[in-house]
Amino acid sequence: MRFSEWEPVYSLILSDMGYDRTDDEDSARLLRALMPNAEHVSDEEIESLIGEEVVIFGDADTLGKSLVSFEASGTLIASGSATSKVMAAGIIPDIVVTDLDGDVEAQKEASRMGALTLIHAHGDNSESIMKHAKDFKGKVVLTTQSVPDHVVRNFGGFTDGDRSVCLARHFGAKKINLVGFDYENPSVKEGSDRNTKKRKLAWAKRIIEDLNTPGVEIVRI
């Protein structure tokens, strides 16, 4: 998704959620400053990782059960907190998309084992960026919700899950299998607000389903 396509959706999200665009941009500047030596990963290299069929793991409560009988195929993308469950099941994701929430240590381990990590900056994760960003040892791509530049990029998306979908669509996936996605019954972390999480997931559903790219099949497993 080009930024010109994403920005109108982003503006609606800011208005609906009461977020400040300046906070997102401040966080992106912090991430850029902390990661000056992050290895540059070209669009061509990302595209080479993403095949026509992609599996994206979300962190719904159903994920653990789904992983019991899961047979890996295609490009495997773990969204944020799902990474720990995926790794525990013996699955090494090709890509991790994270705003550094949840079990970040599992995400760092996936990075050490070769996963490409997309680290995302938004208005309320600056402390996590300062704490964790430099610990990722593998290849890293820096992302933002706001205006991208030559260092911090934007492929569209709001939550880890729908950003993963936007990433896959952007780089040509034709079939996207969603494992562990539940828009109605959020998995809420300690200290988080359930209503806020449900509103975020409502946006995730809209981005994934209503804004889907023609010719891309979305399958919830």
N, C-alpha and C positions, 0 to 999 in steps of 0.2 A: 504494500500500500504506500503510495506516494504521500508526502506530507500534505500536499494540497488537498488530497482526498481525506486524510486523517484529521486535519485541523478543525473542520466544522464539527465533527463528532467530539473531538477533544474539548472544544468550547462548550458544548452541551453538557459534557461530563463535569467540567469545572463548575458550571452553573448549578447543576443538579446536586452535586456533592458538597458544594460550598468550599471548594479548594481554590488556592491562589496560584495562578500561573507563575508568579515570581518565585514562589517557594520551589516549584519544580525546576526552574532554571538555575536557582542558587545551588540546588543539590547536584544538578548536572555539572556545574562549574567546579564544585568540590570534587566530584568523581574524576573529572578530567585532570584536575591539579594533582590528585593523589596517584594517578596512574599514567604518568608521562612516558613511562617506558613499556606500557602495554604493547605487546606485539601486534602490529597492524594485520588485520585479517581482511582480505579483499572480498568483494561481493562474489567474485568467481570462486573463491575457496569455500565460502558459505554455500553457494549453489551446488558445489561438488559434493557436499555432505547431504544435501536434501534431495532424495529421490522422488519418483512420482507418487510413491505410497509412504505415508508418514504415520507413526503412532505417537500420540501425545498423552502423557500421563498427568492427570489432575489429582488433587489431594482430597477428593471426597472420601467419606467413610467407607465406601464400597471398594476402594482401590485394593486394599489388602486381599479381599476375597477374589477379585478379578485376576490378581497376579498369580494365584495358585495354579491356574490352568493356562496362563498366558504363554503363547508361543511367539517369540520375537520375530518380526519381519519388517523390512523397510527401515527407514530412518527413525530412530528412537529419541524423542525429545521429552525430558522431564521438566515439568513446570514447578519451580520453587520447592515447596515443602514436600512434594511427592517424591523428591529425589531420594530421601532416606528409605522410604518403603521400597522403591525400585531397586536400590542398591542392596537392601536386605534380602531381596528375592533373587539376588545373583545376577541382576541385569545392569550392565554398564551403559548408560545413555550416551548417544553420540553428541547430544547438545543438552545443556541445562540453561533454562531461562529463569532468572531469579532477581528479585528485589532485596535479596539477603534477609529473608524472613524465615522462620522455622528452624529446622536443623541445618544450619549453615555448614557444620563440619562435614556432613555427608556430601554437600555440594562441593566443598573443597577437595574431598577425597575423589569425587568423580573427575574433577579438574586434573588432579595428579595422575589419574588413570587414563587421561587422554580426551576427556569430553571438552568440547568447545563451550565456554560459558558466556552468556549474554548477561552482563550485570547492569541493572536498571536503576536509574536515579529518579526519585520523585520527592515530593515536598516533605514527607515525614520519615525518610529513611537515611538522613544524613549521618546519624550516629552509627547506624549499621555499616554504612559505607566506610566511615573512619575506622571502625573496629575490624572489618573483615576484608575489604576489597583487595588489599595488598597480599593477602594470604593465598590467592588463587595462583597456582603454579603453571597451569596450562594456558592455552590460548584464550584470550578474552576479547569480547566486543563490548563496548560501552554504549548504553542506550538511554534515551530520554523520551518523555511524553510530549515535550515541547519542540522547539525548532532545532533540527539537527545541524551538525556542521561536519567538517572533515574528520573529526575525532569521535564525537558522540553522535550516534545514529538513531534513526526512528523508522521502524518498519510498520508502525501502527500498533494499537492495543493498549489496554488499561491494566488488567490483572495479568499475573504470570501465565495463566491458562490461555486467555485469548490473545496475549502477545505471542505465545508459541504458535497459535493458529495463524496469526497475521504473518509471522516469520515464514512459516511453511508455504502459505499462499504466495507471498512475495517472491519466493524463489522457485515457484513452479510446481509445487505438489498438486497432484490431481485427485488423490484420495487421502483423506485425513481421518484416521480412526482415533476416537476420543475414549480413553480408558480412565475411569475414576472421575467423571464429570457429573456433578449433581447441582443444578442451579437453584433448586428449591430447598435443599437441606444442607446448608453450609457446614463445613468442618471449622469450628471456631476455636482459635488459639486462646490460651489463657490471657486475660486482660483485654481481649478484643470485644467489640460490640456486635451482637448477632444481627441487629437490624442494619447496621452499616455494611456488614458482610453480605447480607441478602441484596442490598441495593447495588453493591459492586458486582455481584453475580448476575443481577438483572442486566447490567451493562455488558458483562461478559457474554451472556446469551445473545444479546442483540448484535454484538460485534461478530460473533461466530456464525450465527444463523441468518439474521436479517441483512447483514452486510457481506454475505458470502460472495466470493468471486464466481462468476458464471463458469461452468465447466468443472468446478471443484466439488467433489462428493464428500459430505461430512457424515460420518457414521459414529454414533455413540454405542460403545460396547459395554 
